[in-house]
Amino acid sequence: MSSPEEPDVPEPDVREQPGGRVDSPPLARSTLDRAAEHRTDEAWLAAAWTRGQVVVVDLSKGGRAMIADDRLVLLPSAAAPDGEHWFLGLDTDGTPLWMVDAPLPESAGAAPATLRDIGHLLDARDAGVFTTAVALGNWHRSHTFSPRTGLPTTVVEAGWARKDTEGNTMWPRTDPAMIVLVHDGVAGPEGRCLLGHNATWGRAADGGLRFSCLAGYVEPGESAEASVAREVSEEVGVDLTSLHYAGSQSWPFPGSLMLGFHATADPEQPIRLDPAEIDEAHWFTRDEVAKMIAGDYHHPGTGTAMSLPMPSSIAFYLIEQWLGGFAR
């Protein structure tokens, strides 16, 4: 294991790869200037609203926004629906960007989509704006009352804080969670990775199963590295031989920060499942994972169709890194 005191943390590689792929978790990409210095300047905010652009997100429908040609539909503030508006930041040209939580207005040539559906297809500007809007909005919806005092709260600081009726202020929080792709360190098509099926996921309509990286929350008093080793041991009974940080991204469902890792382990170790967490786990070769991405893999023994997480997830990013030979 890498030492928690001296973790192996390479600089993120955000260069564009052949085919337009950016070697960074899809929801980690952003060009948004959060401009926090303006959040308490009421005069500046009032002027910024009048010249701003607004993304409407319907949080009651899973956080949907209108998308046209893989771009967020933004409205001038004068055309935005009624509702609280929260300041997200500044676009690269200085335009103020805002969010309103409301039913989606009709827009010619556009259709509603969630961040899960579309995040990986958006450019860096829209990925950052949509991710921030959903994360901030989900926090607001769950904090209309103070968890400290039980008193009702109202929005302050342009949407970046809430205050209860006694004047106590609270700010958005995220829950750190780890996610790890465990593999055998072998190069080439026969190299294997360990993927599991969460016991709560059930089966797809066609009877298929989705397999993903192992993940869990970082517990109080625990480092992210220690959390990885603990979760892997608890869920599948496997001990790791190395661990390397790969990157992070927000996963605002409802409010996590996913810390991604690659790890190696000996595949000859017996798998011991915690059935409350993981009801099935297997080692898959690169050839098998490539077939899963193509939607053409069935378990050789049972014939069950097996698939991978959505491309907007950091799980898919970690798997794609390993599949392409980027994993260490």
C-alpha positions in Angstrom: 0.0 0.0 0.0 1.1 3.6 -0.6 1.8 5.4 2.7 -1.0 7.8 3.7 1.7 10.2 4.8 3.4 10.1 1.3 0.6 9.1 -1.1 1.5 8.6 -4.8 -0.5 11.4 -6.3 0.4 12.2 -10.0 -0.7 15.4 -11.6 -4.0 14.9 -13.4 -3.6 14.5 -17.2 -6.2 16.6 -18.9 -4.7 16.5 -22.4 -7.0 15.6 -25.3 -6.4 12.1 -26.5 -7.0 10.7 -30.0 -10.7 10.6 -30.9 -11.4 13.7 -28.7 -11.2 11.8 -25.3 -9.8 13.8 -22.5 -7.8 11.8 -20.0 -9.7 13.2 -16.9 -12.8 12.1 -15.1 -15.7 13.4 -17.2 -17.3 15.4 -14.4 -14.0 16.8 -13.2 -13.8 19.0 -16.3 -14.7 22.7 -15.9 -13.9 26.2 -17.1 -16.2 27.8 -14.5 -14.8 30.8 -12.6 -16.7 30.5 -9.3 -16.0 34.2 -8.5 -16.6 33.7 -4.8 -15.6 37.2 -4.0 -18.9 38.4 -5.4 -21.2 36.2 -3.4 -21.9 38.8 -0.7 -21.9 41.9 -3.0 -25.7 42.5 -3.4 -25.3 45.4 -5.9 -22.9 43.4 -8.1 -25.2 40.3 -8.0 -28.2 42.4 -8.9 -26.4 43.7 -12.0 -25.0 40.3 -12.8 -28.5 38.8 -12.8 -29.8 41.2 -15.4 -26.9 40.4 -17.8 -26.6 36.7 -16.9 -27.4 33.4 -18.5 -29.4 30.8 -16.7 -29.5 27.0 -16.7 -32.9 25.6 -15.5 -32.6 22.3 -13.6 -35.6 20.4 -12.5 -34.4 18.7 -9.4 -37.8 17.1 -8.8 -37.3 15.1 -12.0 -33.8 13.8 -11.1 -31.9 16.9 -12.0 -32.8 17.2 -15.7 -31.8 20.2 -17.9 -32.6 20.9 -21.5 -29.9 19.7 -23.9 -29.5 20.5 -27.6 -26.7 19.1 -29.7 -24.9 17.9 -26.6 -24.9 21.5 -25.2 -26.8 22.9 -22.2 -29.6 25.2 -23.1 -29.0 28.6 -21.4 -31.7 31.3 -21.1 -31.3 35.0 -20.6 -32.3 35.9 -17.1 -35.4 37.8 -18.4 -36.7 34.5 -19.9 -36.0 32.3 -16.9 -38.9 30.8 -15.0 -39.8 32.1 -11.5 -37.9 30.6 -8.6 -34.8 31.2 -6.4 -31.7 31.8 -8.5 -28.3 30.8 -7.4 -25.0 32.2 -8.7 -22.7 29.5 -10.2 -19.9 31.7 -11.4 -18.5 33.4 -14.5 -18.1 32.0 -18.0 -14.8 32.4 -19.8 -16.0 35.6 -21.4 -17.2 37.1 -18.1 -20.9 36.3 -18.5 -22.5 35.5 -15.1 -24.0 32.0 -15.0 -27.0 31.2 -12.8 -29.2 28.3 -11.9 -32.9 28.1 -11.2 -34.6 25.0 -9.9 -37.9 24.8 -11.8 -39.9 22.8 -14.3 -38.2 22.8 -17.6 -39.4 25.3 -20.3 -39.9 24.1 -23.8 -37.0 24.7 -26.1 -37.1 24.0 -29.9 -34.7 21.2 -30.9 -33.9 20.4 -27.2 -34.8 17.5 -24.9 -34.4 16.9 -21.2 -31.5 14.9 -19.9 -29.8 14.2 -16.6 -26.1 14.7 -15.8 -25.8 10.9 -15.6 -27.1 10.6 -19.1 -25.1 13.4 -20.8 -22.2 14.4 -18.6 -19.5 12.6 -20.6 -20.8 14.1 -23.9 -20.7 17.8 -22.7 -17.7 20.0 -23.3 -15.7 21.2 -20.2 -17.8 24.4 -19.8 -21.1 22.7 -19.8 -19.9 19.7 -17.7 -18.6 22.1 -15.0 -21.8 24.2 -15.0 -24.2 21.2 -15.0 -22.3 19.4 -12.3 -22.1 22.5 -10.1 -25.8 23.3 -10.6 -26.9 19.8 -9.6 -24.6 19.5 -6.6 -25.6 22.9 -5.3 -29.3 22.3 -5.9 -29.3 19.0 -4.2 -27.7 20.5 -1.1 -30.4 23.2 -1.0 -33.2 20.7 -1.3 -31.9 18.7 1.7 -31.2 21.7 3.9 -34.4 23.7 4.1 -34.1 23.1 7.9 -30.9 23.3 9.9 -29.5 19.9 10.9 -28.0 21.7 14.0 -31.0 23.5 15.3 -34.0 22.2 13.4 -35.0 25.7 12.4 -36.1 26.7 8.9 -33.3 28.2 6.7 -33.2 30.8 3.9 -30.7 31.3 1.1 -27.8 33.7 1.6 -24.5 34.4 -0.3 -26.1 34.1 -3.7 -26.9 30.4 -3.0 -23.7 29.3 -1.4 -24.9 29.3 2.1 -28.1 29.1 4.2 -29.0 30.7 7.4 -31.5 29.7 10.1 -33.9 32.0 11.9 -31.4 32.5 14.8 -28.6 33.6 12.4 -26.6 30.3 12.3 -25.0 29.9 8.9 -24.2 26.6 7.1 -22.3 26.0 3.8 -22.5 23.2 1.3 -20.7 20.0 2.2 -19.7 17.0 0.1 -19.2 13.5 1.4 -15.8 11.9 0.5 -16.1 8.5 -1.1 -13.5 6.2 -2.6 -13.8 4.1 -5.7 -11.1 1.7 -6.9 -10.4 -0.5 -9.9 -8.5 -3.5 -8.6 -6.4 -5.3 -11.3 -3.6 -7.8 -11.5 -1.0 -5.5 -13.0 -0.6 -7.7 -16.1 -0.3 -5.9 -19.5 -2.1 -7.1 -22.6 -5.5 -8.6 -23.4 -5.2 -11.3 -20.7 -4.7 -8.7 -17.9 -7.6 -8.9 -15.4 -9.6 -6.5 -13.3 -12.0 -7.3 -10.4 -15.5 -5.9 -10.7 -18.6 -6.4 -8.5 -22.3 -6.3 -8.7 -23.9 -4.3 -5.9 -26.5 -6.2 -4.0 -29.0 -3.3 -4.2 -28.9 -2.9 -8.0 -31.0 -5.8 -9.0 -31.2 -6.9 -12.6 -31.9 -5.0 -15.8 -35.2 -5.6 -17.7 -33.4 -8.2 -19.9 -32.0 -10.0 -16.8 -28.6 -8.6 -17.2 -26.2 -7.4 -14.4 -24.2 -4.3 -14.2 -20.6 -4.6 -12.8 -18.5 -1.8 -11.5 -15.5 -0.8 -9.4 -15.6 -1.3 -5.7 -16.6 1.8 -3.7 -17.6 3.2 -0.3 -17.6 6.2 1.9 -14.5 7.4 3.8 -15.2 7.0 7.5 -14.5 9.6 10.2 -10.8 9.6 11.2 -9.8 7.6 8.1 -7.6 8.4 5.2 -8.8 7.8 1.7 -6.0 5.2 1.2 -7.0 3.3 4.3 -10.6 3.5 3.2 -9.7 1.8 -0.1 -8.0 -1.1 1.6 -10.8 -1.5 4.2 -13.6 -1.4 1.7 -12.0 -4.0 -0.7 -11.3 -6.3 2.2 -14.8 -5.9 3.6 -16.6 -6.3 0.3 -14.6 -9.1 -1.5 -12.0 -10.2 1.1 -9.1 -9.3 -1.1 -5.8 -7.8 0.1 -4.1 -5.1 -2.1 -0.4 -5.1 -3.0 -0.2 -1.5 -4.4 -2.4 1.6 -4.6 -2.2 4.7 -6.7 -4.5 7.8 -6.9 -6.0 8.4 -10.3 -8.3 11.4 -10.0 -11.5 12.7 -8.5 -14.9 14.0 -9.6 -18.1 15.3 -8.1 -20.9 12.8 -8.0 -23.8 15.0 -6.9 -26.3 12.2 -6.2 -26.9 13.6 -3.7 -23.5 15.1 -2.8 -20.4 12.9 -3.0 -16.8 13.6 -4.1 -15.5 10.4 -5.6 -11.8 9.8 -5.0 -10.6 7.4 -7.7 -7.7 4.8 -7.4 -6.1 2.0 -9.2 -4.9 -0.9 -7.1 -3.2 -4.3 -7.7 -4.0 -7.6 -6.1 -3.2 -11.3 -6.6 -6.2 -12.8 -8.4 -5.4 -16.2 -6.9 -6.8 -14.9 -3.6 -10.2 -16.4 -2.8 -13.1 -13.9 -3.2 -15.1 -13.7 0.1 -18.2 -11.6 -0.5 -20.1 -9.5 1.9 -23.6 -10.4 0.6 -25.1 -7.2 2.1 -22.8 -5.2 -0.2 -21.7 -7.3 -3.2 -23.7 -10.3 -4.3 -21.4 -11.2 -7.2 -17.8 -10.4 -8.2 -15.5 -11.7 -10.9 -12.1 -11.1 -12.4 -12.5 -10.0 -16.1 -9.9 -9.9 -18.8 -9.4 -6.9 -21.0 -11.0 -8.7 -23.9 -14.0 -9.4 -21.8 -14.3 -5.8 -20.6 -14.0 -4.6 -24.1 -17.0 -6.8 -25.0 -18.9 -5.4 -22.1 -18.4 -1.9 -23.4 -19.6 -3.0 -26.8 -22.7 -4.6 -25.2 -21.7 -8.0 -26.3 -20.6 -10.0 -23.3 -22.4 -12.9 -21.5 -21.1 -14.9 -18.6 -19.7 -18.2 -20.1 -21.3 -20.3 -17.4 -24.7 -18.8 -16.9 -25.3 -16.8 -20.1 -26.1 -13.7 -18.1 -25.5 -10.4 -20.0 -23.0 -8.3 -18.1 -22.5 -4.5 -18.6 -20.5 -1.6 -17.1 -21.5 1.7 -15.5 -22.5 4.8 -17.4 -19.7 6.7 -19.2 -20.3 9.8 -17.1 -19.1 7.9 -14.0 -15.6 7.8 -12.6 -15.9 4.0 -12.5 -16.1 3.9 -16.3 -13.2 6.3 -16.5 -11.0 4.1 -14.3 -12.0 1.0 -16.3 -11.3 2.8 -19.6 -7.9 3.9 -18.3 -7.0 0.4 -17.4 -8.4 -1.0 -20.7 -6.3 1.4 -22.7 -3.1 0.6 -20.8 -2.9 3.8 -18.7 -3.3 2.1 -15.3 -0.1 1.7 -13.4 
